[in-house]
Amino acid sequence: MLSAAVRVVCIALGATFAWAAIAKLLGWRRWTETLARYRLGRGLQPFASGAVPATEAVASALLVGGAHRAGGAVAIALLAAFSLAVVRARALGDAE
């Protein structure tokens, strides 16, 4: 059984990922323009533009829905992918 504090943190993290997914969907043009600066290429960019908000929504649903370990794993994978994308963009000289 999880403590109340762990549940609160999972809900807060889930809400954060939900907000991120919704922001990308509502600001689709801005999201795709931002994503283009990471120069992922023609093959990966269209996939990433839809997969990132979808995966954020999945992480949110898992965390809020009680699958805390799975939600945490998805959240860590998202954060790792984002970190790698930032490092790559910096190495290419495109990140501001």
N, C-alpha and C positions, 0 to 999 in steps of 0.2 A: 504494500500500500504506500502510495506516495504521500509525502507531507503536503500540507496546505501551501507552503512556500513554493515547493516544486510545481504544484499545479498552477499557481499564480504566474510563475515565471514562464511556464509552457504556454499559458494563455497570452501573456504579453508578447512572447516571441512569435506565436502564431498570428497575433493581431498585426505585428510588424510586417511579417511576410505577406499577409493578406493585403495590407495597405500598399505594399510595394507592387504586388500583382495588379491591383485595381488601378493604381497610378499609371502603370505601363499601358493597361488596356484603354483607359480614358484619354491618355496622352500618347496614342499610338504613333503619330507622326514624330513627335519629339523623341520618343523611345527609339524608334528605328534610326533617326538621325544621330542620336547619341551612340547607338550600337555601331553605326557605320564608321565612327571614328576609331573603333578598335581594329578595323581592317581584318575582319575574320575571313573574308573571301566570299565569293559568290555562292559557294556550296554550303558554308556553315552559317552565314549571316541570316538567311531566311529561316533556317531551322532554329537558330538561337532566338530570333525575334519572337517566336511563338513558344518555344520550349522554356525559356526563362520564366515568363509570367505563369505558365502552366505549372511548372515545378514549384514556384513560390506558393501557388494556391494549394498544391498537394502538401507541401510542408506545413502550411497553415492548418489545413484540414486534419492532418495527422496529429499535430501538436494539440490542437484544441479538442479533437475528437478522442483523445486518450491514448493514442499510439505514440507515446512519448519517445521511445527509443528509435523507432522508425522515422518519426518526425525530426528528431535530433540529427539522425544520420543524413537525411535529405538536406537539412539546414546547413550542416557542415560541408556537404558536397557543393551546395550553392555558393557558400562563402569561399571555399577553396577555388572553385572555378572562377569566381569574380576576382579573387586575388591574383590568380595566374593571368587572367585577361589584362589586369592593370599592369602587372610586371611586363607582360609582352608588349603592351601598348607603349609603355615607357621606353622599353628597349628599342622600339621602332621609331620613337620620337614623336608620337602622336598624342599622348596623354597630356592634359594641361593641369 
